[in-house]
Amino acid sequence: MLKTMRLRKGRFFVLLLIVFTIAFLWAGGDLLLRSAIPKVSVPAATTATSNVKGIWEQAHRIIFLKSAVDAKLDKKGYVQLSDIPPTMQQAIIAVEDNRFYQHMGFDIEGILRAALVNLQTGAFVEGGSTITQQLVKNLFLSHDQTLGRKLEEIILAIDVELRYSKEEILEMYLNTIYFGSGAYGISEASAVYFGKPPFNLTLAECAMLAGLPNAPSRISPYVDFAAAKQRQAIVLTAMTRHGYISPDQALEAKLAPIKLAK
């Protein structure tokens, strides 16, 4: 058993190395190698130095991941997973990453399934990126849609999965995601929208919050309450479909009045 576990970890690290090499070359590593040839132009030297710095930062994040994560996490107002209602956890998983407990950081099956569900419903019901991918993107990466950045995202997601438990990943995600109206993390979001700590959130409130990261600036209940309610209904439907709540519970939550803090 121990030997099998070591073999599996070894395979993951080999995969990590291969993907990192591809990302390294795609993101400009070939420029670094070519920079070994002397160049007269100062701008070229400056570019090479910039590439070296960027690649070192990428490698440092992967090798010293835990210290890099700790440096990025804002411990002020940080909420332990045990103080976040299970319904909030389930709502986020249902609508953002249904296969969260099955994948190892990225999920091809989840991407295909999300595309099919969104096509069938005619709305953005589920996302293709995993919770782990969204976490590393929020902590470290830009929102540039380039292959190099996407590969780095996948590498970091695999690395996070190897070094943290699923519970730790979900906890960090809920403490860093943007919920709109200036609220980062579940503690701020719960206070900004409902004037209470996360532990006291109802199912209806959890479902509304879980729907906000999809488009936080646009569907904040303070910006467009109708859009927030519509997204809440989508979250409750997803929770029902994946077996977290019953249809009766979903209907009750949809009809429950929402009292905002402001």
JOBELPE-V870791 format. One record per residue. N is the residue number from 1. OMEGA is omega as a letter, one per 30 degrees, with the letter a starting at -180 (* if undefined). NEAR is the number of other C-alpha atoms within 8 Angstrom. D_LAST is the distance of its C-alpha to the last C-alpha in Angstrom with 2 decimals. Layout:
n=N omega=OMEGA near=NEAR d_last=D_LAST
n=N omega=OMEGA near=NEAR d_last=D_LAST
//
This chain:
n=1 omega=a near=4 d_last=55.80
n=2 omega=l near=5 d_last=55.19
n=3 omega=l near=6 d_last=57.26
n=4 omega=l near=7 d_last=55.27
n=5 omega=l near=8 d_last=51.96
n=6 omega=l near=8 d_last=53.37
n=7 omega=l near=8 d_last=54.68
n=8 omega=l near=8 d_last=51.32
n=9 omega=l near=8 d_last=49.62
n=10 omega=l near=8 d_last=52.46
n=11 omega=l near=8 d_last=51.96
n=12 omega=l near=8 d_last=48.28
n=13 omega=l near=8 d_last=49.13
n=14 omega=l near=8 d_last=51.82
n=15 omega=l near=8 d_last=49.34
n=16 omega=a near=11 d_last=46.98
n=17 omega=a near=8 d_last=49.86
n=18 omega=a near=8 d_last=50.86
n=19 omega=l near=10 d_last=47.42
n=20 omega=l near=11 d_last=46.88
n=21 omega=l near=8 d_last=50.24
n=22 omega=a near=8 d_last=49.33
n=23 omega=l near=13 d_last=46.00
n=24 omega=a near=12 d_last=47.87
n=25 omega=a near=9 d_last=50.37
n=26 omega=a near=10 d_last=47.92
n=27 omega=l near=8 d_last=45.57
n=28 omega=l near=9 d_last=48.47
n=29 omega=l near=11 d_last=50.57
n=30 omega=l near=9 d_last=53.65
n=31 omega=l near=9 d_last=53.08
n=32 omega=a near=11 d_last=53.20
n=33 omega=l near=7 d_last=56.48
n=34 omega=a near=7 d_last=57.93
n=35 omega=l near=10 d_last=56.95
n=36 omega=l near=6 d_last=59.77
n=37 omega=a near=5 d_last=62.10
n=38 omega=l near=5 d_last=62.41
n=39 omega=a near=8 d_last=60.85
n=40 omega=a near=4 d_last=61.55
n=41 omega=l near=6 d_last=58.33
n=42 omega=l near=7 d_last=55.77
n=43 omega=l near=6 d_last=52.74
n=44 omega=l near=8 d_last=53.94
n=45 omega=l near=10 d_last=54.19
n=46 omega=l near=8 d_last=50.69
n=47 omega=l near=8 d_last=49.47
n=48 omega=l near=11 d_last=51.40
n=49 omega=l near=8 d_last=49.90
n=50 omega=l near=8 d_last=46.41
n=51 omega=l near=12 d_last=47.28
n=52 omega=a near=9 d_last=48.67
n=53 omega=a near=8 d_last=45.54
n=54 omega=a near=8 d_last=43.30
n=55 omega=l near=10 d_last=45.55
n=56 omega=l near=8 d_last=45.77
n=57 omega=l near=8 d_last=41.97
n=58 omega=a near=9 d_last=41.96
n=59 omega=a near=8 d_last=44.77
n=60 omega=l near=9 d_last=43.28
n=61 omega=a near=10 d_last=40.04
n=62 omega=a near=10 d_last=42.14
n=63 omega=a near=6 d_last=44.62
n=64 omega=a near=8 d_last=42.30
n=65 omega=a near=11 d_last=39.27
n=66 omega=l near=7 d_last=37.89
n=67 omega=l near=7 d_last=38.01
n=68 omega=l near=9 d_last=36.42
n=69 omega=a near=9 d_last=33.53
n=70 omega=a near=7 d_last=33.10
n=71 omega=a near=6 d_last=33.03
n=72 omega=a near=7 d_last=30.15
n=73 omega=l near=9 d_last=27.91
n=74 omega=a near=6 d_last=25.26
n=75 omega=l near=5 d_last=25.86
n=76 omega=a near=4 d_last=22.95
n=77 omega=a near=7 d_last=20.47
n=78 omega=a near=9 d_last=22.95
n=79 omega=l near=10 d_last=22.75
n=80 omega=a near=7 d_last=26.02
n=81 omega=a near=9 d_last=26.49
n=82 omega=l near=5 d_last=27.35
n=83 omega=l near=8 d_last=23.82
n=84 omega=a near=11 d_last=22.32
n=85 omega=l near=11 d_last=22.66
n=86 omega=l near=6 d_last=25.69
n=87 omega=l near=8 d_last=23.75
n=88 omega=l near=12 d_last=21.54
n=89 omega=a near=10 d_last=24.83
n=90 omega=a near=10 d_last=26.49
n=91 omega=l near=15 d_last=23.80
n=92 omega=a near=11 d_last=24.08
n=93 omega=a near=12 d_last=27.86
n=94 omega=a near=12 d_last=28.19
n=95 omega=a near=15 d_last=26.47
n=96 omega=a near=12 d_last=27.33
n=97 omega=a near=15 d_last=30.70
n=98 omega=a near=9 d_last=32.38
n=99 omega=a near=9 d_last=35.54
n=100 omega=a near=10 d_last=33.90
n=101 omega=l near=5 d_last=36.32
n=102 omega=a near=5 d_last=39.35
n=103 omega=l near=8 d_last=39.37
n=104 omega=l near=9 d_last=40.28
n=105 omega=l near=13 d_last=37.64
n=106 omega=a near=12 d_last=38.22
n=107 omega=l near=12 d_last=38.91
n=108 omega=l near=6 d_last=41.11
n=109 omega=l near=6 d_last=40.99
n=110 omega=l near=11 d_last=37.19
n=111 omega=a near=11 d_last=37.20
n=112 omega=a near=9 d_last=39.65
n=113 omega=a near=8 d_last=37.86
n=114 omega=l near=12 d_last=34.47
n=115 omega=l near=10 d_last=36.25
n=116 omega=l near=8 d_last=37.91
n=117 omega=a near=10 d_last=34.79
n=118 omega=l near=12 d_last=32.89
n=119 omega=a near=8 d_last=36.01
n=120 omega=a near=6 d_last=36.34
n=121 omega=a near=8 d_last=32.78
n=122 omega=l near=6 d_last=32.54
n=123 omega=l near=6 d_last=29.16
n=124 omega=a near=7 d_last=28.13
n=125 omega=a near=11 d_last=27.84
n=126 omega=l near=11 d_last=29.24
n=127 omega=l near=11 d_last=29.85
n=128 omega=l near=12 d_last=33.33
n=129 omega=l near=11 d_last=32.53
n=130 omega=l near=13 d_last=32.45
n=131 omega=l near=13 d_last=29.78
n=132 omega=l near=14 d_last=32.36
n=133 omega=l near=14 d_last=32.87
n=134 omega=l near=10 d_last=29.19
n=135 omega=a near=13 d_last=29.05
n=136 omega=l near=12 d_last=32.03
n=137 omega=l near=11 d_last=30.79
n=138 omega=a near=9 d_last=27.49
n=139 omega=a near=10 d_last=29.50
n=140 omega=a near=6 d_last=32.55
n=141 omega=l near=9 d_last=32.98
n=142 omega=l near=6 d_last=32.20
n=143 omega=l near=5 d_last=31.21
n=144 omega=a near=5 d_last=34.68
n=145 omega=l near=6 d_last=36.24
n=146 omega=a near=6 d_last=39.69
n=147 omega=l near=8 d_last=42.05
n=148 omega=l near=10 d_last=42.48
n=149 omega=l near=13 d_last=38.77
n=150 omega=l near=9 d_last=38.52
n=151 omega=l near=11 d_last=41.58
n=152 omega=l near=11 d_last=40.22
n=153 omega=a near=12 d_last=37.02
n=154 omega=l near=11 d_last=39.26
n=155 omega=a near=12 d_last=41.39
n=156 omega=l near=12 d_last=38.51
n=157 omega=l near=14 d_last=37.05
n=158 omega=l near=12 d_last=40.47
n=159 omega=l near=11 d_last=40.76
n=160 omega=a near=12 d_last=37.42
n=161 omega=l near=13 d_last=38.52
n=162 omega=a near=8 d_last=41.81
n=163 omega=a near=7 d_last=40.35
n=164 omega=l near=8 d_last=37.23
n=165 omega=l near=8 d_last=36.69
n=166 omega=l near=9 d_last=34.44
n=167 omega=l near=7 d_last=32.14
n=168 omega=l near=9 d_last=31.94
n=169 omega=l near=13 d_last=31.25
n=170 omega=l near=12 d_last=28.41
n=171 omega=l near=11 d_last=26.92
n=172 omega=l near=10 d_last=27.18
n=173 omega=a near=13 d_last=25.75
n=174 omega=l near=9 d_last=22.59
n=175 omega=a near=12 d_last=22.21
n=176 omega=a near=13 d_last=22.81
n=177 omega=l near=12 d_last=21.44
n=178 omega=a near=10 d_last=18.79
n=179 omega=a near=15 d_last=15.77
n=180 omega=l near=12 d_last=14.32
n=181 omega=l near=9 d_last=11.57
n=182 omega=a near=6 d_last=13.82
n=183 omega=l near=11 d_last=13.87
n=184 omega=l near=13 d_last=17.51
n=185 omega=a near=14 d_last=18.58
n=186 omega=a near=14 d_last=17.33
n=187 omega=l near=13 d_last=16.32
n=188 omega=a near=10 d_last=13.85
n=189 omega=l near=14 d_last=12.60
n=190 omega=l near=13 d_last=12.19
n=191 omega=a near=12 d_last=10.27
n=192 omega=a near=10 d_last=8.00
n=193 omega=a near=9 d_last=7.33
n=194 omega=l near=11 d_last=8.13
n=195 omega=a near=9 d_last=8.44
n=196 omega=l near=8 d_last=12.16
n=197 omega=a near=9 d_last=15.41
n=198 omega=a near=12 d_last=17.01
n=199 omega=a near=7 d_last=19.69
n=200 omega=a near=7 d_last=17.56
n=201 omega=l near=11 d_last=16.28
n=202 omega=l near=6 d_last=17.65
n=203 omega=a near=9 d_last=19.81
n=204 omega=a near=11 d_last=17.43
n=205 omega=l near=10 d_last=14.67
n=206 omega=a near=12 d_last=17.53
n=207 omega=l near=14 d_last=18.86
n=208 omega=l near=13 d_last=15.73
n=209 omega=a near=11 d_last=15.50
n=210 omega=l near=13 d_last=19.27
n=211 omega=a near=14 d_last=19.25
n=212 omega=a near=14 d_last=17.15
n=213 omega=l near=11 d_last=19.94
n=214 omega=l near=5 d_last=22.08
n=215 omega=a near=7 d_last=20.35
n=216 omega=a near=12 d_last=17.14
n=217 omega=a near=8 d_last=16.76
n=218 omega=a near=7 d_last=17.57
n=219 omega=l near=13 d_last=15.98
n=220 omega=l near=15 d_last=12.55
n=221 omega=l near=10 d_last=10.40
n=222 omega=l near=6 d_last=8.40
n=223 omega=a near=8 d_last=12.02
n=224 omega=a near=10 d_last=13.87
n=225 omega=a near=10 d_last=12.58
n=226 omega=l near=7 d_last=16.25
n=227 omega=l near=10 d_last=17.56
n=228 omega=l near=14 d_last=15.33
n=229 omega=l near=10 d_last=16.63
n=230 omega=l near=8 d_last=20.07
n=231 omega=l near=12 d_last=20.05
n=232 omega=l near=15 d_last=18.95
n=233 omega=l near=10 d_last=22.02
n=234 omega=l near=10 d_last=24.19
n=235 omega=a near=16 d_last=23.28
n=236 omega=l near=13 d_last=24.07
n=237 omega=l near=9 d_last=27.28
n=238 omega=l near=11 d_last=28.26
n=239 omega=l near=14 d_last=27.73
n=240 omega=a near=12 d_last=29.97
n=241 omega=a near=7 d_last=32.52
n=242 omega=l near=8 d_last=32.92
n=243 omega=l near=7 d_last=33.24
n=244 omega=l near=8 d_last=30.18
n=245 omega=l near=8 d_last=29.07
n=246 omega=l near=8 d_last=30.89
n=247 omega=l near=7 d_last=30.36
n=248 omega=l near=6 d_last=29.37
n=249 omega=l near=8 d_last=26.65
n=250 omega=a near=12 d_last=25.36
n=251 omega=l near=8 d_last=25.41
n=252 omega=l near=8 d_last=23.66
n=253 omega=l near=10 d_last=20.80
n=254 omega=a near=10 d_last=20.61
n=255 omega=a near=6 d_last=20.42
n=256 omega=l near=7 d_last=17.98
n=257 omega=l near=4 d_last=14.71
n=258 omega=l near=6 d_last=11.59
n=259 omega=a near=5 d_last=8.64
n=260 omega=a near=7 d_last=5.53
n=261 omega=a near=8 d_last=3.82
n=262 omega=* near=3 d_last=0.00
//
